[in-house]
Amino acid sequence: MKYFITTAIPYVNADLHVGNALDYVMADVLARRARLNNEKVVFSTGTDEHGAKIAEKAKDAGLSVESFVGEMSDKVKDLFGLMDISYDRFTRTTDQSHEKRAQAVWKILGQDIYKSKYTGWYCVGDEEFFTETVVSQNNGICPDHNRPYERVEEENYFFRLSKYNDQIKQAITSNTFKIVPAIRRNEILSLLNEGLEDISISRPLDKVSWGIPVPGDEKQVMYVWFEALLNYLSVIGYPDSAEYKEYWPADVQIIGKGILRFHAGIWPGILLALDLPLPKTLFVHGYCTINGQKISKTLGNVILPADIIKSHGTDAFRYYLLRHVPSYDDGDFSWEAFEEAYNNELANELGNALQRTVAMILRYSEGVIKELPKVNTPAGYDDALDDFHFDRALTIIWEEVRELNQYIDIQKPWIIAKNDDHQKLQEVLSHQAASLLNIARLLEPFLPQTSHKIIESLSSGRVKLITGTLFPKT
């Protein structure tokens, strides 16, 4: 059985901050879970590397655009390695294969593409056009980039998105194209009820030189937001590979709420025009703030994932994002909250449960683990993951951790040992070991390194001491 999962691909104009990591950590949990269920997984991600903003950033850095995007893409790969992201495909939109396949899509869409004059407001920082209403509300200044909107008047190619408005709406309301959570589903339906307009999908070469050429028109390049969406097809070889035919449609696509319109409005329109099925599910997570404030270079509150991982480890970082940032809503990161979760939940609860169990088996059973009782998957765990409630699934696991610690405190194996009740002692110690192995199994998609350490320590029939602590801190 196949399982194709994608993330939005990050725009390489700046280093990824802690809030950007949600896509990749969440997708990694689902990909690992699918592999554990023996599904054939393709987990794709990559980097978005075209557009005027990239060319501007490269110039500011004193680099050629090619060198700049190469360095930034390598940084993303390095960060994914630090975060233990187990992707199967990594596509760069500057890859020749992506360019070739994006141009193939353009040609297939031919009947739904037309050329027309466009007048509107544009922000290079967003690589996006904005309506008169938005510009007026913001007094002509983009609030995210603190720069005036530019009045643009140019001849572009347009995609007949309005033609597919009702089909997209029908797919969403029938759950053929499922959008989770419901608040995001309702948000896009509200937009569809107003009616989608045709969209510009190219920019003149003299305005944007860094992009994929439009087939048959050397004076135009593809608009970056249109072309970047096509990575979900190009990464599996659309339109002519066997892999594309096996894996499309995507089972799950994960994005942040800021790009909902592109993925729940524009992207389905493109797919319908290509006569392709829509993705089965679009999961849309919220934003992550820092100490209650929007993450911003201007505010100077940017926290990089590498800073957290290098001081507290990969799994502690993953744990906080997956449990303490609500899966369906906005969340917050603060060093205080992170330290509290690290100390109380990871070190004191799970780390302590393992340390106590290993020490007791070594002391009272010469390190030998007797026959283990069967421990079932707790109720609600699978449903939580099926519904993308990563926070709820980890809460269920932590209920198991706390129950184990309570069990140890109630049973008091040290008292049983003093009373020389060897049978009872073996039952208690075996239950502790079995509970920890079950917790490790449940944690495997979330905290793979921690899961591996617990399994290595307890699964061979004789306990093995882990090196250092379960959650090492520098």
Secondary structure, 3 states (H helix, E strand, C coil): CEEEEEECCCECCCCCCHHHHHHHHHHHHHHHHHHHCCCEEEEEEEEECCCHHHHHHHHHHCCCHHHHHHHHHHHHHHHHHHCCCCCCEEEECCCHHHHHHHHHHHHHCHHHEEEEEEEEEEECCCCEEECHHHHHHCCCEECCCCEECEEEEEEEEEECHHHHHHHHHHHHHCCCCEEECHHHHHHHHHHHHHCCCCEECEEECCCCCCCCEECCEEEEEECHHHHHHCHHHHCCCCCCCHHHHHHCCCCEEEEEHHHHHHHHHHHHHHHHHCCCCCCCEEEEECCEEECCECCCCCCCCCCCHHHHHHHHCHHHHHHHHHHHCCCCCCEEECHHHHHHHHHHHHHHHHHHHHHHHHHHHHHHHCCECCCCCCCCCCCCHHHHHHCCCHHHHHHHHHHHHHHHHHHHHHHCHHHHHHCCCHHHHHHHHHHHHHHHHHHHHHHCCCCHHHHHHHHHHHCCCECCCCCCCCCCCC
